[in-house]
């Protein structure tokens, strides 16, 4: 069962299942373990959801031509790149010394009620402090670090699957 030999639909479905699994684990940690997500974590979840949705649509559509597959690959790469940027910013905030960080600010619900969407996005991405808290580690990496790893892997997977030469 080598996933490198699977067809395009199965490979894109695998990408969707990975995104769904990562989101399910994040929700499990929130609801059962009690780890509340910061605004940057929520934006990463949105990026994983968008990436997973693109993988699912690509798998269901299953275009046969290079242009169609390339389009899905590039769109998935863009979604993953946005996620990489958000996760990278979160890692940066976590690695800042505590005395250099300020507060993340009010909760995301309050921000969305009092600001426009672009102001909320800018405020969250420039926030530090609470987003710098490290509540969870696995193999020495924090959750945003793992998110960054997964975004890079999924971006590479989307490009590999979409632009590889099909077997004859």
Secondary structure, DSSP 8 states (H G I E B T S, - for coil): --GGGS-HHHHHHHHHHHHHHHHHHHHHIIIII-----HHHHHHHHHHHHHHHHHHHHHHH---SHHHHHHHHHHHHHHHHHHHHHHHHHHHHHHS-GGG-----S-HHHHHHHS-HHHHHHHHHH--GGGG----EETTEEHHHHHHHHHHHHHHHHHHHHHS----
